[in-house]
């Protein structure tokens, strides 16, 4: 005798909530990785700008470059 699936409203709602929780967890993990990449790039660029007596505003450019490279590698790994 096979067991019938539980199609009650509570079971369906529980399944939807599990899917949404998984998506939210994955999204938060990826956003944290991107923020970390931006922070590391900005920090490294700030050290270089400070050493060469350049304005520290240029360090944001380094953060954006690292973020762009990280996004390229993340999207290329998803496509393959």
N, C-alpha and C positions, 0 to 999 in steps of 0.2 A: 504494500500500500504506500503510495507516494504522498508526501506531505504537500498540501496546497500552500502557495505563497500567501503571506499575510498582507492583504491589501486594505487594511483599515486606514483611516485618516491619520492615526498616530504613527503607524509604521511608515507611511509615505512621507509624513512630515519629518520623521527621524532620519529617513534616507536623504531628504533634501538638505536638512541641516548638516548632516555629515559631509555632503558634497560641498556645501558652502564653506564649512570649516576647513576643509582640505584646500580649497582654492584660496581662502584668506591666509592660511598658514604659508602656502607656497608664495603668494604675493608678498607677504611681509618679509619672508626670507630673501627674496630677490631684491626688494627695495633696500634692505639692510646691506646687501652685498654692493649695490650701486652707490649707496651713501659712503660705505667704507672705501670704495675705490676712489671716489671723488675726494674724500678727506685725505687719503694717502697721497694722491697726486697734488693736491693743493699744498699739503705740508712739505713735500719734497720741493715743489716749485718755490715755496716761500723761503726755504733755506737757500736755494740757488739765488733768488732775488736779493736776499739779505747779504749774501757773500759778494755779489757783484754790484751792490749798491743800486739796484733797480727798484722802482716802486713796487710795493707788495701787492698792489692791485693786479699786477701781471700774474701773480701766483694762481689766481682763479682760472686763467687760461690753461695752466698746466693741469688743473683739476678737470677742466672740461675735456682736454685731450685724453687724459687717462680714462675718463668716463666714456668717451666715444670709442676708444680702443676696446674697453671692456664690453660695451654693447655689441660691437662687431663680432667679438669672439663668442659671446653668449648666443647671438642670433645665428651665427654660422654653425654652432654645435646643435642648435634646435633643428635647423634645416636638414642636416645630414642624417 
